Amino acid sequence: MSFAAALLDALAPPLCALCRAPAGPFPWLCTECARTLRLLHGARCLRCGAPSPLQAPLCAACPPWPDALVAARSAAVHAGAARELVHALKYGGRLGAARPLGALAAAAARDLPLAAATVVLAVPLHAAARRRRGFNQAAEIAAVVARALGLPFRPRLLARVRDAAPSALRTAAGRRRSVRGAFRARAAVRGGAFLLVDDVLTTGATVGACARALHRRGAARIFVATATRARVP
């Protein structure tokens, strides 16, 4: 944190991104809101990060990801304050919610075997969707993650070239069909390692399609970090 930012926090302590009460022990959330966070910890699948009775390399629920997608981690269940933060950012345009979501995603990323040369990317929006929303929520979160981890951020390397039909998003199979060929890397990446950041991991179809697009252009290792994870038992 810069001296100016530290001085500003001392003079005007940060407020909760949800209820505007003074922030508590978790960055940018008050104590009451932070109590509703269901953090993911303990035994998990080493690849997809799903909670598992036994920590194992693969679980029965692992998505059909390409081999280049090494592992994914999420920090919290998509419920309570975590879900409210995603909705505040994604649908309410409250960009300040990217700070706690970025803190969550950065915490998840620290559980991954990242190298110092890893480049941070955000799951991109289609141009039409970005114009409607005015920003890409994943990019807002990824920028916070990159700063927290001290890694470079390349927000324009990955592009979405086809939007999804809403009706296709109701099932895991429909999601996979809707994102097949929907992403492309704008430049060859020649064996690099990448940390792909998104707000929510649901079926894993989107990050899988992004990983395929990166691998086609030469990416050797791709990791995924999200603030929340849906469909957790």
C-alpha positions, 0 to 999 in steps of 0.5 A: 500500500502506498503512503498516500493510500495508508494515510487515506485509510487512517483518516477515513477507514474503509467501509463495508462494500455491502452495508457501508458500516466500518470494515472489520477483520476481512478487507472491505467487509464489516464483521456482520457481513463477513460472518456470512462468508462460507470459506472453502478449506480442508480436503479438496480435489487437487485439480478442480478444488471441489470439497472432497472427503479425501484430498485426491488428484481428481474427483468424480465431479471434475469438469472435462478440462484440457490437460493444460488447465492444471488446477482451479481454486475458489475461496468461498461458497457462492452464498451469503456475503460472497454472492451479494458482492458478486451481484453488487459488482456484476449487476449493480455496477458497484466497482468497489465490490471488486476489492473484497472479491479480488482479495478472495480470489487472490487468497484462492490463487495462493493455494496454486503452484504459481511461478513468478513469471505467471501472467494474470488474465481475466475471463473476457466478456463479449464486446456487446455484453461489455458495452451493455454492462460498461465494464468486465467484472472479471477484469476488475477482480483480476486487476486486484489479484494481480496487484496482490500477487505482484504479477503482470496483468494482460487484460486484452490477451484473451477475447470472447468472439461469440456470445452465449444464448441464455437458454444454453446456460441451464445445464452443464452440457449446454454451457459447454456447447455454448462456449465451444470456440467462443474464445481466442488468444490475440497473440501467441504465448509460447509456453507461458503460465497463466492465472485465469481469474473469474468471479464464479466457478459454476460448471467450469465450462467457461474456464475450460474453453478459455484454457483451450484457446490459450493452449492452442496459441502455445500456453503450457500451464493454466491455473484458475482462481475465482472468488466464489464457487457455485454448486458446493455440497 
